[in-house]
Amino acid sequence: MEEKTNKNKVSTEPYRGVRDFYPEDMAIQNYIFSVMRKTAESFGYSEYSASVLEYADLYKAKSGDEIVNSQTYTFKDRGDREVSLRPEITPTVARMVAAKLKEFSFPLRWYSIPNLFRYENPQKGRTREHWQLNVDIFGVKNINADVEVISMASSIMRNFGLKDSDFEIKINSRKILNYVLNDLFFLSKEDAYKVSKIIDKKSKINSNDFRSMIQEIIPERSTEFVELLNSRNFQEFISKFPKDAQLNEEVTEVKEVLEKLEKLGITNAIFAQDIIRGFDYYTGIVFEVFDKSRDNTRSVFGGGRYDELLAIFDKEKVPAVGFGMGDVVIKDILETYNLLPKINSISQLHICVMNEESIGYAQDLAQKLRENKINTTVDYSGKKVGDQIKYADKNKIPYVIVIGEEEVKTGKLKIKELSSGTETEVTEDKISSFINKK
């Protein structure tokens, strides 16, 4: 007789596009966050946070149609208010700054590592929920703020152990792009928007498809436009502009950013005319950071200047620059370069108990060790001592102590280092110093 299947059985699989973090996964995540935090704080940035829920109107105002219409998790709450799980945090931090604008002393240097939600097609480097380091500086109008956040992005990559030759920082200007779309090719606001979205996807589509998409919008000058976008470097790109082009300030701005970065020892930054960033709020310098390995094609950082975002809250403009760095892509990159940390047990010492009568002594000893900041576990399994030691070894606990009747009576203990098999006799008060010396 066939066994009946339970139609109401709940799946053990997580929701598509999100991840479960088992202890080893969590340890890697915490390592990634620790490098992000230490680097941001080394630049003097303070951590902030906010709720994952926002009013949907916040994203409708400035994030862009694709994110609002296709990617947000938006729903009505029980009070019939339209809310969204945040797809990004820049509008949130802008809202927070706008709410207390008169209370702050600028510039503000803030960072956060929020989890974000977007309804996307899950694939390598992209999930529906991810965590992202966000760094922002408010209140600095000149390009030194742009240079600072880009140099921080470079420092983060270096602090993860990557060499400058492993990654590239691509820089562009939305001001120059606006000139190309509006003044050079005379596109309507609607067509300029469509073309900017096509440029943003240029690296993800083949060259023929890109040409065809541009030709649909700029039929008579599509070849000229594509050739401009395919310029090999900054000089070739700007050489194709009319002689009387009113772009001195914008061109100078890009040059100065690159020059200042080079003076800081950042020589892997280049101009890239097809870097545009998808969000509608960017107003000046924009940039993305890419791994040079073919294994990882997605940008690991993306950001730029957004001087007008606070205007959506009917507040005065506050100049701002920031970036986001996702945890999914950087983990892929660290795997590619074999830079993920070796994960050891949280526990430093495992106390194996030979009999029931020894448990009280083992518990008392463990408590004393914890007070001395030695992470300690006690084995209550009742298994043979050999199996208890195997458990410690399998779980990468570096030291074990076996406690039985003799150890309880004499207080003389043998601590064993599992990696070498070496045993050392110690008294209770010497255990902490012995482990810490190692």
Long-range contacts (C-beta under 8 A, 24 or more apart in sequence): 15-128, 16-122, 16-128, 17-120, 17-122, 17-127, 17-128, 17-129, 18-127, 18-128, 18-129, 19-127, 19-129, 24-343, 27-341, 27-343, 28-331, 28-340, 28-341, 28-343, 29-131, 29-327, 31-340, 31-341, 32-327, 32-330, 32-331, 32-334, 33-113, 33-131, 33-327, 35-156, 35-159, 35-160, 36-111, 36-113, 36-133, 36-156, 36-325, 37-111, 37-113, 38-159, 39-152, 39-155, 39-156, 39-159, 40-111, 40-133, 40-135, 40-152, 41-111, 42-155, 43-109, 43-148, 43-152, 43-155, 44-109, 45-109, 45-110, 45-111, 45-135, 45-137, 46-109, 46-110, 46-111, 47-110, 47-111, 47-112, 47-113, 48-93, 48-96, 48-110, 48-111, 48-112, 49-112, 49-114, 50-89, 50-92, 50-93, 50-96, 50-112, 50-114, 52-85, 52-86, 52-114, 52-115, 52-117, 53-83, 53-84, 53-85, 53-86, 54-83, 54-84, 54-86, 54-91, 54-92, 54-95, 55-81, 55-82, 55-83, 55-84, 56-82, 56-83, 56-84, 57-82, 58-84, 58-91, 58-92, 58-95, 59-84, 59-87, 59-88, 59-91, 61-91, 61-312, 62-91, 62-279, 62-280, 62-281, 62-309, 62-312, 63-87, 63-88, 63-91, 63-279, 63-280, 63-281, 64-278, 64-279, 64-280, 66-197, 66-278, 67-118, 67-278, 67-279, 70-119, 71-118, 71-119, 71-120, 72-117, 72-118, 72-119, 73-117, 73-118, 73-119, 85-117, 86-114, 86-116, 86-117, 87-116, 87-117, 87-118, 88-116, 88-132, 88-279, 88-324, 89-114, 89-116, 89-132, 89-134, 89-324, 90-134, 90-136, 90-279, 90-281, 90-306, 90-309, 90-322, 90-324, 91-281, 91-309, 93-134, 93-136, 93-322, 94-306, 94-309, 94-310, 94-312, 94-313, 94-320, 95-313, 97-138, 97-310, 97-318, 98-310, 98-313, 98-315, 99-313, 101-310, 101-315, 101-316, 101-318, 104-138, 106-138, 106-139, 106-140, 106-318, 107-137, 107-138, 107-139, 107-140, 107-145, 108-136, 108-137, 108-138, 108-139, 109-136, 109-137, 110-135, 110-136, 110-137, 110-138, 111-135, 111-136, 124-332, 125-296, 125-297, 125-298, 125-328, 125-329, 125-332, 126-298, 126-328, 127-328, 130-326, 130-327, 130-328, 131-326, 131-327, 132-324, 132-325, 132-326, 132-327, 133-324, 133-325, 133-327, 134-322, 134-323, 134-324, 134-325, 135-303, 135-322, 135-323, 135-325, 136-320, 136-321, 136-322, 137-320, 137-321, 137-322, 138-318, 138-319, 138-320, 139-318, 139-319, 139-320, 140-319, 140-321, 141-307, 141-319, 143-253, 143-256, 143-257, 143-260, 143-285, 144-260, 145-305, 145-319, 145-321, 146-257, 146-284, 146-285, 146-304, 146-305, 146-321, 147-257, 147-260, 147-261, 147-264, 148-321, 149-303, 149-321, 149-322, 149-323, 150-257, 150-261, 150-266, 150-269, 150-287, 150-323, 151-261, 151-264, 151-266, 152-323, 153-287, 153-289, 153-301, 153-303, 153-323, 153-325, 154-261, 154-266, 154-268, 154-269, 154-289, 156-301, 156-325, 157-289, 157-300, 160-330, 160-333, 160-334, 160-339, 161-334, 161-337, 161-339, 162-333, 162-337, 162-339, 164-266, 164-267, 164-268, 165-268, 165-292, 166-291, 166-292, 166-293, 166-337, 167-268, 167-289, 167-290, 167-291, 167-292, 167-300, 167-333, 168-268, 168-269, 168-270, 168-289, 168-290, 168-292, 169-261, 169-266, 169-268, 169-269, 169-270, 169-287, 169-288, 169-289, 170-269, 170-270, 170-271, 170-272, 170-275, 170-287, 170-288, 170-289, 170-290, 171-254, 171-257, 171-258, 171-269, 171-270, 171-271, 171-272, 171-275, 171-285, 171-286, 171-287, 172-254, 172-271, 172-272, 172-273, 172-274, 172-275, 172-276, 172-285, 172-286, 172-287, 173-250, 173-253, 173-254, 173-284, 173-285, 173-286, 174-276, 174-277, 174-282, 174-283, 174-284, 174-285, 174-286, 174-304, 174-305, 175-249, 175-250, 175-253, 175-283, 175-284, 176-247, 176-250, 176-251, 176-254, 176-273, 177-273, 177-276, 179-245, 179-246, 179-247, 179-250, 180-228, 183-245, 183-246, 184-241, 184-242, 184-245, 185-218, 185-221, 185-225, 187-217, 187-218, 191-217, 191-218, 196-276, 197-278, 199-229, 199-274, 199-276, 200-276, 200-277, 200-278, 202-229, 202-274, 203-274, 203-297, 228-273, 229-273, 229-274, 231-273, 233-270, 233-271, 234-271, 237-271, 237-273, 253-284, 253-285, 254-285, 257-285, 277-302, 277-303, 277-304, 279-306, 281-306, 281-308, 281-309, 282-306, 283-307, 283-308, 285-321, 287-323, 289-325, 291-329, 291-333, 291-336, 293-333, 293-336, 293-337, 295-332, 295-336, 296-329, 296-332, 296-333, 296-336, 298-329, 299-329, 300-325, 300-326, 300-329, 300-330, 300-333, 301-325, 343-396, 344-396, 344-398, 345-395, 345-396, 345-397, 345-398, 346-375, 347-375, 347-376, 347-377, 347-395, 347-397, 348-374, 348-375, 348-376, 348-397, 348-398, 348-399, 348-435, 349-374, 349-375, 349-376, 349-377, 349-397, 349-398, 349-399, 349-400, 349-401, 349-415, 349-431, 349-435, 350-376, 350-377, 350-378, 350-379, 350-388, 350-391, 350-392, 350-395, 350-397, 350-399, 350-400, 350-401, 351-376, 351-377, 351-378, 351-379, 351-400, 351-401, 351-402, 351-403, 352-379, 352-385, 352-388, 352-389, 352-392, 352-400, 352-401, 352-402, 352-403, 353-378, 353-379, 353-380, 353-388, 353-403, 353-404, 354-385, 354-402, 354-403, 354-404, 354-405, 355-404, 355-405, 356-382, 357-405, 357-408, 358-403, 358-404, 358-405, 358-407, 358-408, 361-403, 361-407, 361-408, 362-403, 365-401, 365-403, 365-428, 368-428, 369-431, 369-432, 372-432, 373-432, 374-431, 374-432, 374-435, 374-436, 389-416, 389-418, 392-418, 393-418, 398-438, 399-435, 401-431
